[in-house]
C-alpha cells in the first residue's frame, strides 16, 4: 500500500481507474469526445511517440492542419490527433500504466490556455508521478473526484521533461534518483 505522504496534497479519491466499459469505449467520453483507449502503449511505443512529436514540433507551423501533408502521413501523434508538446506525456503516462483521458497543448485557438493532460491512475503510481512532477517543474493535482491533472502554466517543455522523468524512473531507476540528488 502506498504511504499517504507519497500522494502529496492529492486526495485519495482522485486515485483509481473507472470501469472497463469506460476505459475501452470507442465513441468518446463526456470529458473528451475524441477519447481513445491507449492502454496498448508501452515504453517502445513511447520512444516512437517522442520521435513523432519531435518531427511535428520541428515543422515551421506545428499547428497547421493540412491533412494532405505527406510528411505526417505515418506520424502516429498526428494520426491519433494528440497535440504536439503533450504527446510524449500522454504516451509516458500510458506506458506507466495510467490512462490519459484528455490532453491539450494550450496553443492559440485551443480549448485550454496551457498544456495539460488529464488521466486516471492507481494510487501505487503516486511516488513515481510525484517525483517526476517535482523533477520537471509541473503541477500534479487531483480533479475533485476520480482523476488527476498534470499541467504547466505556460510551456510544453516541462511537460516533455515530466515524460522523460517518468521514462527514466521506470527504465533506469537508479540513475534517475542519482540524477535528482546530484
N, C-alpha and C positions, 0 to 999 in steps of 0.2 A: 504494500500500500504506500502511496506517495505521501510524504510528510507535508503538512499544510504550509510550512514555510516555503516550500518549493513552488507554491501556487501564487506567491506574491499577494497582490490585493484582489486577485480574481476569485469571485465566489465559487464555491463547489458546484452549484447548479449550472454553471456555464460549461462544465466539462461533460463529455459523453457524446454518443452518436445517436441519431434518430433511428427509427426502424428501417429495416431492409427495403421496404416499399419506397420510402422517401429517398434513401441512398441510391437506389437503382432506377429511379424514374427516368423516363426518356422524353417527357413533354414539359419540362421546366418545373420550377418551384415558385412559390409566392415571392421569395427573396430574389429570385433570378429566373426569368422566363427562358434563359438560354443555358440553364444548368446542364452539365454533363457529368456523368459518373466517371471520375478519373482515378478510381482506385486501382486501375491496372498499371499506373506509373510506378516504376522502380528507379533505382539510382542510375542505371544505364540510360533510361529514358530521360532522367533529369539532365544528364550530360547533353543529350540531343536537344532538349528544350533550351538550355543555355546557349548552344550554338545557334539555334534558330532565332532566339531572342536577340543575340548579338548581331545576326545578319539583318534583322529588321531595324534595330537601333542604328546601324551603320548607314542606312539609306538617308538621302537628303531630307526627305519628309516621311518619317516613320508612321505618321498618322494618315497619310494618303491612302485611300481605299479604292485602288484601281484593281478590280477583280481579274483583269486580264494580265496583270503584271507577271510576266514569265519568270522573273527572278524568284517569286514566292510560291510558285505553283506546288512545290513539295515541302514548303515550310510548315512544320507541324503547329507552331504557335499561331501563324496566320490562318491555317486551315481550321483550327479549333476556336478561332476568334477570341484569343486571350490577349489582353493588352500587353505590348512590349513594355518592359520596365517592372512588371509584376509577374510575368510568366514563369520566371525561374523560382519565384516564391511559391506560386501555385504548384509547380512540379515538385519542389523540395518538400512541401507540406504533404503532398500525396505520397511521395516516396517514403516519408517518415511514418505514414500510417494515419495521418489526419485526412479530413475530407473537405477540401475547399468548396464553398458553395457560391461565392461571388467574388469578383475582383474588378479593380479599376485602376488605371494609372493616373487619373486625375488630370488628364490633358484637357486643353480648351475644347469645349463642346461636349465633354463627358458629364455623366450624372454627378460624379463626385469631384471635389476640388483638390483632392490629394490622393496619393497612391495608398491602396489598401487591399487586403484580402480577408474575407470573412470565411471561417471554417469551423468544423466540428472536430473535436479531438478527445480521446480518452485521457483521464487525469494522469496516467502514468507517463505521458509525454510532457508534463509540466516542467520538469527540470531542464530538459533539452530546449524547449521553447523559450523559457525564461532566460537561460544563459545566452541563447542565440540573439534574443531581443536586446539584451544588455550589451552584448558584444557589438552588434550592428548599430545601436542607437535608434531603434524603433520602439514604438509603443505596442504593448500587448495587453489587451483589455477584454473583459467579459462583456457580452451583449445584453445583459439583463434577463437572461433565460439561457437555454442551451445555445452555445455558440461563442466564438472568440473572434477578435478582430486584431490583426496586426497592421500598423499603418505608420506612415511618416507624414509630417505636416506639409511638406512641400517637395520632396525629392525622391525619385525612384532608386537612386544609388544605395541608400541604406536598406531598401527592400531587397536589392540584389545581394548586399552584404549579409542580410539575415538568411537568405537561401544558402549562401556559401558557408555560413557558420553552422547551419543545420547539417549540411553535407559533411563538413569537416568533423563535427562531433560524432557523426554516425560512422563515417568511413575511416577516420583517423582519430579515435577518441583521445589518445594520449597527447598527440601533437596539438589538438585544439585547446586543451586545458593548459598545456605548457605555454602556448602562444599567448593566451589571455593573461597568464601570470607574469610573463616576461615582457 
